[in-house]
Amino acid sequence: MERYEYYAFRFLTQWRENESALYTAISTNPKETDVRKALSYFQVSRNFHGIDKPGNLAFIVRSLQKVRANLSLSSPEAKVNELASVFESKFGQLNVSAASKLLWLSSRCPFIICDSRAKKALKKEFGHKYADTTYDNFVVAWRSEFTNHKKQIRDAANALPNSRPFMRAYAPSDEDLLKKANQPWFLERVFDVLLWDIGRP
C-alpha cells in the first residue's frame, strides 16, 4: 500500500481493535478500570507516580469529568491545559499528553492528541520549531501541517475498501466504511499515526 493508505489502514485497525471500545467507555460514564486501560493503551500510565495507590484513579476520573463539564473553559486547548494542571497538582508532573488523550477519548473532535513523538516529528521533520514548547503551539503546528496533508489522507481514507483482503472480518458495507473514514476525527487520527511513526526514536 502507498504511504497514506498504509496509515489509514493502520488507524482503522487500531480503532476497531482498541480505541473504539475505549472511546465508548470514556465518553460516557468512565470507571476507574476504563481510565486505567486508556492510560495503559496510550503508554502514559508511568507519568502518574503512584497511580495504583488508593484514591488516585478515582481522582483522575473525577478531574476528567469536572474539566469536561466546565463551560468556562471555552476552547479544547483550555480544557487540556486545565486538566494537565490538575494532574500536576496531584502527581507532580504537567501531563499534557495524558490530558489530551483522555479528552480525545471523551469526544474525539475538536481535541488534538499531544505526544512526544508527534512533537518531535513536527519540529524536526516539518520545521515547526515551537511545536514542543506549549500545547497551544503544538496544536497550531499540528493543524497547519494537517492541512498540508489532508488531501492525501482523505484520498487514502477513500481507498480503504481496496484493503479488504488485508482486513480481519470487517462487516460494514463500503458505504458505511467510507462514511466513518471521512469523519474529521478519523482523518486527524490517521495523521497522528503518521506523525507517531515519523517521530520514532
KOLBA-102329 format. One record per residue (C-alpha): residue in one letter; residue number from 0; x, y, z negated. Coordinates in pm, 1 decimal. Example, Ala and Ser with C-alpha at 12.3 -4.5 7.8 and 13.67 -1.06 7.14 Angstrom:
<recs>
[rec "A",0,[1230.0,-450.0,-780.0]]
[rec "S",1,[1367.0,-106.0,-714.0]]
</recs>
This chain:
<recs>
[rec "M",0,[0.0,0.0,0.0]]
[rec "E",1,[103.0,361.2,55.7]]
[rec "R",2,[226.3,554.4,-247.2]]
[rec "Y",3,[-101.0,733.6,-332.2]]
[rec "E",4,[-310.4,427.6,-256.3]]
[rec "Y",5,[-94.5,232.4,-498.4]]
[rec "Y",6,[-157.9,481.9,-779.4]]
[rec "A",7,[-531.5,495.9,-705.4]]
[rec "F",8,[-545.8,117.0,-720.7]]
[rec "R",9,[-333.5,110.1,-1033.7]]
[rec "F",10,[-558.1,353.0,-1219.7]]
[rec "L",11,[-870.0,168.6,-1106.6]]
[rec "T",12,[-722.7,-142.4,-1267.7]]
[rec "Q",13,[-632.1,48.1,-1585.2]]
[rec "W",14,[-980.2,191.7,-1605.2]]
[rec "R",15,[-1156.5,-138.5,-1559.4]]
[rec "E",16,[-934.3,-339.2,-1792.7]]
[rec "N",17,[-870.1,-88.4,-2072.2]]
[rec "E",18,[-979.4,271.7,-2051.0]]
[rec "S",19,[-1345.9,220.0,-1971.1]]
[rec "A",20,[-1406.5,35.8,-2298.6]]
[rec "L",21,[-1201.2,290.2,-2492.9]]
[rec "Y",22,[-1399.1,576.2,-2339.4]]
[rec "T",23,[-1729.5,410.0,-2425.9]]
[rec "A",24,[-1618.6,368.9,-2787.4]]
[rec "I",25,[-1452.5,706.0,-2844.0]]
[rec "S",26,[-1706.7,921.2,-2657.1]]
[rec "T",27,[-1997.7,805.5,-2872.2]]
[rec "N",28,[-1950.8,746.2,-3244.6]]
[rec "P",29,[-1591.8,622.5,-3281.8]]
[rec "K",30,[-1493.6,389.4,-3561.6]]
[rec "E",31,[-1151.7,365.8,-3719.0]]
[rec "T",32,[-1075.7,47.6,-3523.6]]
[rec "D",33,[-1164.7,224.8,-3197.1]]
[rec "V",34,[-927.4,511.9,-3268.3]]
[rec "R",35,[-653.7,267.9,-3370.4]]
[rec "K",36,[-692.3,82.4,-3039.8]]
[rec "A",37,[-686.9,405.8,-2841.2]]
[rec "L",38,[-372.7,535.3,-3010.6]]
[rec "S",39,[-202.3,199.9,-2961.4]]
[rec "Y",40,[-302.6,181.5,-2595.4]]
[rec "F",41,[-165.6,529.2,-2527.0]]
[rec "Q",42,[150.4,449.9,-2726.4]]
[rec "V",43,[117.7,737.3,-2972.5]]
[rec "S",44,[47.8,548.6,-3296.2]]
[rec "R",45,[411.3,580.3,-3401.2]]
[rec "N",46,[369.8,957.8,-3421.6]]
[rec "F",47,[132.8,920.6,-3717.1]]
[rec "H",48,[351.0,839.3,-4015.9]]
[rec "G",49,[163.5,601.9,-4245.8]]
[rec "I",50,[-130.9,568.2,-4011.6]]
[rec "D",51,[-243.5,242.1,-4173.2]]
[rec "K",52,[-245.2,381.1,-4525.7]]
[rec "P",53,[-594.9,404.0,-4677.3]]
[rec "G",54,[-785.8,705.3,-4551.8]]
[rec "N",55,[-553.6,806.9,-4270.3]]
[rec "L",56,[-752.2,658.9,-3982.4]]
[rec "A",57,[-1071.0,798.2,-4133.9]]
[rec "F",58,[-902.5,1140.6,-4138.3]]
[rec "I",59,[-820.5,1112.6,-3768.2]]
[rec "V",60,[-1178.8,1013.9,-3684.3]]
[rec "R",61,[-1327.9,1299.4,-3889.5]]
[rec "S",62,[-1085.6,1550.5,-3739.7]]
[rec "L",63,[-1166.2,1441.1,-3386.1]]
[rec "Q",64,[-1540.0,1467.2,-3446.5]]
[rec "K",65,[-1505.9,1807.6,-3613.3]]
[rec "V",66,[-1299.9,1955.7,-3330.3]]
[rec "R",67,[-1531.6,1811.4,-3066.3]]
[rec "A",68,[-1828.4,1979.2,-3235.8]]
[rec "N",69,[-1656.6,2315.5,-3290.6]]
[rec "L",70,[-1828.4,2554.0,-3049.3]]
[rec "S",71,[-1593.7,2838.6,-3141.8]]
[rec "L",72,[-1316.3,2660.1,-2953.1]]
[rec "S",73,[-1409.8,2784.1,-2608.7]]
[rec "S",74,[-1154.9,2604.8,-2391.3]]
[rec "P",75,[-1024.1,2249.7,-2369.6]]
[rec "E",76,[-675.3,2383.3,-2441.5]]
[rec "A",77,[-803.1,2542.9,-2763.3]]
[rec "K",78,[-956.0,2213.5,-2874.5]]
[rec "V",79,[-636.8,2018.6,-2802.9]]
[rec "N",80,[-422.6,2273.8,-2985.9]]
[rec "E",81,[-657.4,2278.2,-3284.0]]
[rec "L",82,[-669.0,1900.2,-3314.5]]
[rec "A",83,[-290.4,1882.9,-3284.3]]
[rec "S",84,[-256.7,2141.7,-3563.4]]
[rec "V",85,[-490.8,1941.9,-3787.3]]
[rec "F",86,[-281.6,1632.0,-3725.4]]
[rec "E",87,[32.0,1829.0,-3814.9]]
[rec "S",88,[-121.0,1938.5,-4144.5]]
[rec "K",89,[-172.3,1575.7,-4243.4]]
[rec "F",90,[111.6,1384.8,-4076.4]]
[rec "G",91,[381.6,1648.8,-4041.0]]
[rec "Q",92,[400.5,1635.2,-3661.5]]
[rec "L",93,[230.9,1851.4,-3397.2]]
[rec "N",94,[93.4,1561.5,-3197.2]]
[rec "V",95,[-37.4,1731.5,-2883.2]]
[rec "S",96,[-13.8,1412.9,-2679.9]]
[rec "A",97,[-242.8,1216.0,-2913.2]]
[rec "A",98,[-485.3,1507.3,-2941.5]]
[rec "S",99,[-516.0,1538.2,-2564.2]]
[rec "K",100,[-564.9,1164.7,-2519.5]]
[rec "L",101,[-834.6,1132.7,-2784.1]]
[rec "L",102,[-1018.8,1433.2,-2644.4]]
[rec "W",103,[-988.4,1296.1,-2290.9]]
[rec "L",104,[-1144.7,972.1,-2411.3]]
[rec "S",105,[-1419.5,1181.5,-2567.6]]
[rec "S",106,[-1540.2,1338.2,-2243.9]]
[rec "R",107,[-1273.8,1296.3,-1973.1]]
[rec "C",108,[-1306.3,1625.4,-1780.6]]
[rec "P",109,[-1210.4,1900.7,-1846.5]]
[rec "F",110,[-927.4,1769.0,-2066.2]]
[rec "I",111,[-580.9,1708.2,-1927.2]]
[rec "I",112,[-368.4,1436.7,-2085.6]]
[rec "C",113,[-29.8,1556.1,-2207.1]]
[rec "D",114,[255.9,1308.2,-2204.8]]
[rec "S",115,[632.1,1343.8,-2235.1]]
[rec "R",116,[686.1,1166.1,-1905.0]]
[rec "A",117,[437.5,1393.3,-1727.7]]
[rec "K",118,[615.9,1698.7,-1869.5]]
[rec "K",119,[948.5,1562.2,-1751.3]]
[rec "A",120,[812.3,1496.2,-1401.7]]
[rec "L",121,[657.1,1841.6,-1370.8]]
[rec "K",122,[975.4,2011.3,-1486.6]]
[rec "K",123,[1246.1,1812.1,-1312.7]]
[rec "E",124,[1072.5,1675.0,-1004.8]]
[rec "F",125,[839.7,1965.8,-922.8]]
[rec "G",126,[1026.8,2263.4,-1069.0]]
[rec "H",127,[776.6,2382.2,-1331.6]]
[rec "K",128,[1037.4,2496.3,-1581.8]]
[rec "Y",129,[791.5,2588.3,-1858.9]]
[rec "A",130,[583.2,2269.8,-1838.6]]
[rec "D",131,[738.6,2131.1,-2156.4]]
[rec "T",132,[703.8,2442.2,-2374.7]]
[rec "T",133,[336.6,2462.1,-2479.0]]
[rec "Y",134,[24.4,2264.1,-2398.2]]
[rec "D",135,[-123.7,2567.8,-2221.5]]
[rec "N",136,[182.9,2599.0,-1998.7]]
[rec "F",137,[175.2,2226.0,-1933.3]]
[rec "V",138,[-187.6,2247.7,-1817.6]]
[rec "V",139,[-110.6,2540.6,-1585.4]]
[rec "A",140,[175.6,2345.9,-1426.0]]
[rec "W",141,[-28.2,2026.0,-1413.2]]
[rec "R",142,[-326.1,2189.5,-1239.9]]
[rec "S",143,[-102.3,2371.2,-994.3]]
[rec "E",144,[70.5,2051.2,-887.6]]
[rec "F",145,[-252.5,1850.7,-885.4]]
[rec "T",146,[-393.5,2099.4,-634.9]]
[rec "N",147,[-93.4,2029.4,-410.8]]
[rec "H",148,[-157.1,1653.5,-425.0]]
[rec "K",149,[-536.2,1647.6,-437.1]]
[rec "K",150,[-598.2,1578.1,-67.9]]
[rec "Q",151,[-363.6,1279.8,-61.3]]
[rec "I",152,[-513.2,1146.7,-385.2]]
[rec "R",153,[-868.3,1183.3,-256.2]]
[rec "D",154,[-774.4,1008.9,69.1]]
[rec "A",155,[-622.3,727.1,-135.3]]
[rec "A",156,[-935.9,701.8,-350.4]]
[rec "N",157,[-1148.4,677.1,-37.0]]
[rec "A",158,[-927.9,392.9,84.5]]
[rec "L",159,[-980.3,182.4,-231.0]]
[rec "P",160,[-1230.6,-55.1,-65.6]]
[rec "N",161,[-942.6,-169.6,156.4]]
[rec "S",162,[-770.4,-302.0,-156.0]]
[rec "R",163,[-1041.1,-553.3,-244.9]]
[rec "P",164,[-816.1,-851.5,-161.3]]
[rec "F",165,[-591.3,-740.6,-448.5]]
[rec "M",166,[-872.1,-677.4,-699.2]]
[rec "R",167,[-986.3,-911.8,-968.8]]
[rec "A",168,[-1354.3,-992.2,-914.4]]
[rec "Y",169,[-1497.9,-647.8,-860.1]]
[rec "A",170,[-1875.2,-649.3,-823.0]]
[rec "P",171,[-1981.1,-293.0,-726.8]]
[rec "S",172,[-2050.7,-212.2,-365.9]]
[rec "D",173,[-1813.9,4.9,-164.6]]
[rec "E",174,[-2060.6,289.7,-213.6]]
[rec "D",175,[-2050.8,259.1,-593.3]]
[rec "L",176,[-1674.2,219.2,-593.1]]
[rec "L",177,[-1626.1,534.0,-384.5]]
[rec "K",178,[-1871.8,728.5,-598.6]]
[rec "K",179,[-1662.8,654.2,-907.9]]
[rec "A",180,[-1329.1,707.6,-734.7]]
[rec "N",181,[-1426.0,1054.0,-612.5]]
[rec "Q",182,[-1520.6,1189.2,-953.1]]
[rec "P",183,[-1281.9,1460.7,-1075.3]]
[rec "W",184,[-1172.2,1267.1,-1385.0]]
[rec "F",185,[-1076.0,966.2,-1172.2]]
[rec "L",186,[-870.0,1171.8,-927.3]]
[rec "E",187,[-698.4,1351.6,-1214.9]]
[rec "R",188,[-602.1,1027.0,-1385.1]]
[rec "V",189,[-456.4,895.7,-1059.1]]
[rec "F",190,[-226.9,1198.2,-1065.8]]
[rec "D",191,[-146.2,1125.0,-1431.6]]
[rec "V",192,[-32.9,774.5,-1340.3]]
[rec "L",193,[183.2,914.1,-1061.1]]
[rec "L",194,[348.6,1164.5,-1298.0]]
[rec "W",195,[398.0,898.6,-1564.6]]
[rec "D",196,[581.9,683.3,-1312.1]]
[rec "I",197,[796.9,968.1,-1179.5]]
[rec "G",198,[890.2,1073.4,-1533.4]]
[rec "R",199,[1003.9,731.8,-1647.7]]
[rec "P",200,[1347.1,728.0,-1816.1]]
</recs>
